[in-house]
């Protein structure tokens, strides 16, 4: 064996002493603790920035929620003070016909108001996006203005406009030969509230959908036009599927808001108390129970039940969206 062969057969030597045995030895993977520590260090600035929002969330949402649950488990009497009553208040709420009538009424309100509002909003947003409306910027501003009006102001304004004897709409109905129309009657009070809420929220949905439509790349629409697609086909077959996530998000937000319906019926109750009952909506039932009858414990229990119903519906909607593949 010559010297060259011997050098190839012998293992390489490491200058500076024996080969170390440990985390830094050749062929071994060093632990990732330093990298993890660096990653944790990079997370601290984000935690510091969101801490004020988390503090506000804790003060104005978590603390009142915990306190409401605590109050719902108590019963206060004029004689005897406050004592623990367990789930008795929840049993009273769950066996209350007025509470469940309000739940059914607000579900009907949601099923009608939310789809119609979203459909109208998409229709007008698509017209503005297509450029077929002159002075589109002016009309977009006009559509958004009702959303800027506080709900109490809007409800009071519409209450005067719809007065059965002196309101302009009642006079218009009589001029058209439709006779005396009482928009605050027990049969028309719910459709009246639906129209008021649609007037308030359609502009907001138009703005969101218009922004989503504008985010679609222009070359996609141009390619469809070159292929001979008409405007209606482009809107329904191309743009509508592309803004579907935005529509789903708006449906969710509008549904949560509809289930908490309170302002409009509480204002209209001053004009027609017979049409707006004690538990016309679950939120109104909570308010009238806690403030009207001074039974804060029962009102807290009703509020917790309403929150659980809304939470269950929200989780159900989230599960449906996840099953449809919107969340990976």
C-alpha positions as CSV (number, residue, x, y, z in Angstrom):
1,X,0.0,0.0,0.0
2,X,1.5,3.3,-1.0
3,X,1.3,6.6,0.9
4,X,-1.7,7.9,-1.1
5,X,-3.7,4.8,-0.4
6,X,-2.9,4.9,3.2
7,X,-4.0,8.5,3.4
8,X,-7.4,7.6,1.8
9,X,-7.9,4.7,4.2
10,X,-7.1,6.6,7.4
11,X,-9.8,8.8,8.9
12,X,-9.2,12.5,8.8
13,X,-7.7,14.2,11.7
14,X,-9.1,17.2,13.4
15,X,-6.5,19.8,14.4
16,X,-6.7,21.2,17.9
17,X,-7.3,18.0,19.9
18,X,-9.8,15.2,20.0
19,X,-13.2,15.4,18.3
20,X,-15.7,16.9,20.7
21,X,-18.7,14.8,21.9
22,X,-21.8,16.8,22.6
23,X,-24.3,19.1,21.0
24,X,-21.7,20.6,18.7
25,X,-20.3,17.3,17.5
26,X,-20.3,16.7,13.7
27,X,-23.3,14.9,12.3
28,X,-25.6,16.0,15.2
29,X,-28.4,18.5,15.0
30,X,-28.1,21.3,17.6
31,X,-31.2,22.0,19.6
32,X,-33.5,24.8,18.4
33,X,-33.9,26.5,21.7
34,X,-32.1,29.7,20.5
35,X,-34.4,29.9,17.4
36,X,-37.5,29.4,19.5
37,X,-36.3,32.1,21.9
38,X,-35.7,34.5,19.1
39,X,-39.2,33.7,17.7
40,X,-40.7,34.4,21.1
41,X,-38.8,37.6,21.3
42,X,-40.3,38.7,18.0
43,X,-43.8,38.1,19.3
44,X,-43.5,40.5,22.3
45,X,-43.9,43.7,20.2
46,X,-47.2,42.4,18.8
47,X,-48.4,41.4,22.2
48,X,-47.6,44.9,23.5
49,X,-49.5,46.5,20.7
50,X,-52.7,44.5,21.1
51,X,-52.7,44.7,24.9
52,X,-54.8,47.9,25.0
53,X,-57.5,46.3,22.9
54,X,-57.4,43.1,25.0
55,X,-57.8,45.2,28.1
56,X,-60.8,47.0,26.6
57,X,-62.3,43.7,25.6
58,X,-61.8,42.3,29.1
59,X,-63.3,45.4,30.8
60,X,-66.3,45.9,28.5
61,X,-67.1,42.3,27.5
62,X,-65.6,39.6,29.7
63,X,-66.2,41.3,33.0
64,X,-69.9,42.2,32.2
65,X,-70.5,38.7,30.9
66,X,-69.1,37.1,34.1
67,X,-71.1,39.5,36.2
68,X,-74.3,38.7,34.2
69,X,-73.8,35.0,34.8
70,X,-73.3,35.7,38.5
71,X,-76.4,37.8,38.7
72,X,-78.5,35.2,36.9
73,X,-77.8,32.7,39.6
74,X,-79.1,35.0,42.4
75,X,-82.6,36.1,43.4
76,X,-83.3,39.5,45.1
77,X,-86.4,40.0,47.3
78,X,-87.6,43.1,49.1
79,X,-87.8,41.0,52.2
80,X,-84.9,38.6,52.7
81,X,-82.3,40.3,50.4
82,X,-80.3,38.4,47.8
83,X,-79.7,34.7,47.9
84,X,-78.4,32.0,45.6
85,X,-81.2,30.4,43.5
86,X,-79.2,28.2,41.1
87,X,-80.9,27.8,37.7
88,X,-84.3,28.9,38.8
89,X,-84.1,32.1,36.7
90,X,-83.1,30.1,33.7
91,X,-86.1,27.9,34.2
92,X,-88.4,30.9,34.3
93,X,-87.0,32.3,31.1
94,X,-87.1,29.0,29.2
95,X,-90.7,28.5,30.2
96,X,-91.8,32.0,29.3
97,X,-94.1,32.1,26.3
98,X,-93.3,35.8,25.7
99,X,-89.6,35.1,25.4
100,X,-90.0,32.4,22.8
101,X,-92.6,34.5,20.9
102,X,-89.9,37.1,20.7
103,X,-87.4,34.6,19.5
104,X,-89.7,33.3,16.7
105,X,-90.5,36.9,15.7
106,X,-86.9,37.9,15.5
107,X,-86.1,34.7,13.5
108,X,-88.8,35.7,11.0
109,X,-87.4,39.2,10.9
110,X,-83.9,37.8,10.2
111,X,-85.0,35.4,7.5
112,X,-86.8,38.2,5.6
113,X,-84.6,41.2,6.2
114,X,-81.1,39.8,5.8
115,X,-81.5,38.1,2.3
116,X,-83.5,41.0,0.9
117,X,-81.0,43.6,2.2
118,X,-78.0,41.6,0.8
119,X,-79.7,41.1,-2.6
120,X,-80.6,44.8,-3.0
121,X,-77.1,45.8,-1.9
122,X,-75.5,43.5,-4.4
123,X,-77.8,44.7,-7.2
124,X,-76.9,48.4,-6.6
125,X,-73.2,47.7,-6.0
126,X,-73.1,45.7,-9.3
127,X,-74.7,48.7,-11.2
128,X,-72.2,51.1,-9.7
129,X,-69.3,48.8,-10.5
130,X,-70.5,48.3,-14.1
131,X,-70.4,52.1,-14.7
132,X,-74.0,52.2,-16.1
133,X,-75.1,54.8,-13.5
134,X,-74.3,58.4,-14.1
135,X,-73.0,60.4,-11.1
136,X,-72.3,57.1,-9.4
137,X,-70.1,58.7,-6.7
138,X,-73.0,61.0,-5.7
139,X,-75.5,58.1,-5.5
140,X,-73.1,56.0,-3.5
141,X,-72.9,58.8,-1.0
142,X,-76.6,59.0,-0.9
143,X,-76.9,55.3,-0.3
144,X,-74.4,55.4,2.6
145,X,-76.0,58.4,4.4
146,X,-78.8,56.4,6.2
147,X,-76.1,54.2,7.8
148,X,-74.5,57.4,9.3
149,X,-77.8,58.3,10.9
150,X,-78.1,56.9,14.5
151,X,-80.7,54.2,14.9
152,X,-82.7,56.1,17.4
153,X,-82.9,59.2,15.1
154,X,-83.9,57.0,12.1
155,X,-86.6,55.2,14.1
156,X,-88.1,58.5,15.4
157,X,-88.0,60.0,11.9
158,X,-89.8,57.0,10.3
159,X,-92.3,57.0,13.2
160,X,-93.5,60.5,12.3
161,X,-93.4,59.7,8.5
162,X,-95.6,56.7,9.0
163,X,-98.2,58.1,11.4
164,X,-101.5,56.7,10.4
165,X,-103.4,60.0,10.5
166,X,-100.9,62.7,9.8
167,X,-98.0,60.9,8.1
168,X,-97.3,61.6,4.4
169,X,-97.2,57.9,3.6
170,X,-100.7,57.3,5.1
171,X,-102.0,60.3,3.0
172,X,-100.4,58.8,-0.1
173,X,-102.1,55.5,0.6
174,X,-105.5,57.2,0.9
175,X,-104.8,59.2,-2.3
176,X,-104.1,55.9,-4.2
177,X,-107.4,54.5,-3.0
178,X,-105.9,52.0,-0.6
179,X,-107.9,53.4,2.3
180,X,-106.7,53.9,5.9
181,X,-103.4,52.1,6.4
182,X,-102.0,51.8,9.9
183,X,-98.3,50.9,9.6
184,X,-98.2,50.5,13.4
185,X,-100.9,47.9,13.6
186,X,-100.2,44.4,15.0
187,X,-100.2,43.0,11.4
188,X,-97.9,45.6,9.8
189,X,-95.6,46.5,12.7
190,X,-93.0,43.8,11.8
191,X,-92.9,44.6,8.0
192,X,-92.6,48.3,9.0
193,X,-89.6,47.5,11.2
194,X,-88.1,45.4,8.4
195,X,-88.4,48.4,6.0
196,X,-86.8,50.8,8.5
197,X,-83.8,48.5,9.2
198,X,-83.4,47.8,5.4
199,X,-83.3,51.6,4.9
200,X,-80.6,51.9,7.6
201,X,-78.3,49.0,6.5
202,X,-78.6,48.7,2.7
203,X,-76.1,51.5,2.1
204,X,-73.4,50.0,4.3
205,X,-73.7,46.6,2.5
206,X,-73.6,48.4,-0.9
207,X,-70.3,50.1,0.1
208,X,-68.7,46.8,1.3
209,X,-69.8,44.9,-1.8
210,X,-68.8,47.7,-4.2
211,X,-65.3,47.7,-2.6
212,X,-65.2,43.9,-3.0
213,X,-66.3,44.1,-6.7
214,X,-63.6,46.8,-7.4
215,X,-60.9,44.4,-6.1
216,X,-61.6,42.0,-8.9
217,X,-58.8,42.2,-11.5
218,X,-59.8,44.2,-14.5
219,X,-58.3,41.8,-17.0
220,X,-60.7,39.0,-15.9
221,X,-63.7,41.2,-16.9
222,X,-62.0,42.2,-20.1
223,X,-61.4,38.6,-21.1
224,X,-65.1,37.8,-20.5
225,X,-66.1,40.7,-22.7
226,X,-63.8,39.6,-25.4
227,X,-65.4,36.1,-25.2
228,X,-68.8,37.7,-25.9
229,X,-70.2,37.6,-22.4
230,X,-73.0,40.1,-21.6
231,X,-73.2,42.3,-18.6
232,X,-75.7,40.1,-16.8
233,X,-73.6,37.0,-17.4
234,X,-70.5,38.7,-16.2
235,X,-72.2,39.8,-13.0
236,X,-74.0,36.6,-12.2
237,X,-71.5,34.0,-13.5
238,X,-68.2,35.8,-12.9
239,X,-68.3,38.5,-10.3
240,X,-70.9,37.0,-7.9
241,X,-68.9,33.8,-7.2
242,X,-65.7,35.9,-6.7
243,X,-67.4,38.1,-4.0
244,X,-69.1,35.1,-2.3
245,X,-66.8,35.3,0.8
246,X,-67.8,38.9,1.3
247,X,-71.5,38.1,0.9
248,X,-71.2,35.3,3.5
249,X,-69.4,37.7,5.9
250,X,-72.1,40.3,5.4
251,X,-74.8,37.7,6.0
252,X,-73.2,36.7,9.2
253,X,-72.8,40.3,10.5
254,X,-76.4,41.2,9.5
255,X,-77.8,38.1,11.1
256,X,-76.1,38.8,14.4
257,X,-77.3,42.4,14.3
258,X,-80.9,41.2,13.4
259,X,-81.0,38.8,16.3
260,X,-80.2,41.7,18.7
261,X,-83.0,43.9,17.3
262,X,-83.9,46.4,20.0
263,X,-83.8,50.1,18.9
264,X,-86.6,50.2,16.3
265,X,-89.3,48.3,18.3
266,X,-88.5,50.2,21.5
267,X,-89.0,53.5,19.7
268,X,-92.1,52.4,17.9
269,X,-93.6,51.1,21.2
270,X,-94.1,54.8,22.2
271,X,-96.4,55.3,19.2
272,X,-98.2,52.0,19.4
273,X,-97.8,50.2,22.7
274,X,-100.4,47.5,21.8
275,X,-98.5,46.4,18.7
276,X,-95.1,46.2,20.4
277,X,-95.5,43.8,23.3
278,X,-93.4,43.2,26.4
279,X,-91.3,40.6,24.7
280,X,-91.6,41.7,21.1
281,X,-87.9,40.7,20.6
282,X,-85.6,38.9,23.0
283,X,-83.6,42.0,23.6
284,X,-86.7,44.0,24.4
285,X,-87.7,41.2,26.8
286,X,-84.4,41.5,28.6
287,X,-84.7,45.3,28.9
288,X,-88.3,45.3,30.1
289,X,-87.6,42.5,32.6
290,X,-84.5,44.2,34.0
291,X,-85.6,47.8,33.9
292,X,-89.3,47.7,33.6
293,X,-90.0,45.2,36.4
294,X,-86.6,45.8,38.2
295,X,-85.9,42.1,38.2
296,X,-82.3,42.3,37.3
297,X,-81.6,38.7,38.1
298,X,-84.2,37.4,35.7
299,X,-83.1,39.9,33.1
300,X,-79.5,38.7,33.4
301,X,-80.7,35.1,32.9
302,X,-82.6,36.1,29.8
303,X,-79.5,37.9,28.4
304,X,-77.3,34.9,29.0
305,X,-79.9,32.6,27.2
306,X,-80.0,35.1,24.3
307,X,-76.2,35.1,24.1
308,X,-76.1,31.3,24.1
309,X,-78.7,31.2,21.2
310,X,-76.7,33.7,19.1
311,X,-73.4,31.9,20.0
312,X,-74.9,28.5,18.9
313,X,-76.2,29.9,15.6
314,X,-72.8,31.5,15.0
315,X,-71.0,28.3,15.7
316,X,-73.4,26.5,13.3
317,X,-72.7,29.0,10.6
318,X,-69.0,28.6,11.1
319,X,-69.2,24.8,10.9
320,X,-71.2,25.0,7.7
321,X,-68.6,27.4,6.2
322,X,-65.8,25.1,7.3
323,X,-67.5,22.1,5.8
324,X,-67.9,24.0,2.5
325,X,-64.2,24.5,2.4
326,X,-64.0,28.2,3.2
327,X,-61.6,27.6,6.1
328,X,-58.5,25.4,5.7
